[in-house]
Every structure is written in C-alpha cells, then in structure tokens.
Amino acid sequence: MLERRPRKDRIEVTFVLPGEVPPGPVSVVGDFNDWQPGVHPLRARKDGKRAVSVELPSNATHSFRYLAAGDYWFNDESAGDREGENSRLHT
C-alpha cells in the first residue's frame, strides 16, 4: 500500500506492507535510490505493519520494487501501474 502526503515542493510517499508477509527484512528499491538494496528498509509501525517514507519530487514518475530476504523481488499491487517488471509511482 502507498500513502502520500504533499509537502512544500515534494511528496512524502510511505511504502507500507503487512508486518510478517513476506517474512524477514524488506526494503523498497527504485530509481530514487539508484536501485540500492537496504537504503530504505521497512520498519515496524505501532499498527503492526511495516513501512518506510521517502520524499520524492512532485509531478514525477518513479519505478520501484520491494526486495525481501532470499533475493525475493516483488511489486506493490496498489501502485496501479507497471513498467516491465517494476511498479510505477506517479507523484
């Protein structure tokens, strides 16, 4: 799930997943972090889910995926758009 909060000239996007599915550590990896695993790891929230927030430029399109333990790559179905194997996010 994606949560969006407008900021002055940017958008804060929060990437949210269930607390234990998939199991183990998960990070969001995309063109906004040069596809570097581990830069944006999801952390536990009080509501039992895990999430990470990233500030992105407004009026832009970004490609991303999630990377879980065991080299398990997967998409965010709530993104609503795809580019090849990647989810796409419009800010």
Protein Blocks (a to p, Z undefined) as FASTA:
>chain_A
ZZddddfklccddddddfklcehjdddddfknoopghklccdddfkopacddddddehia
cddddddehiiacddfknopaehjbccddZZ
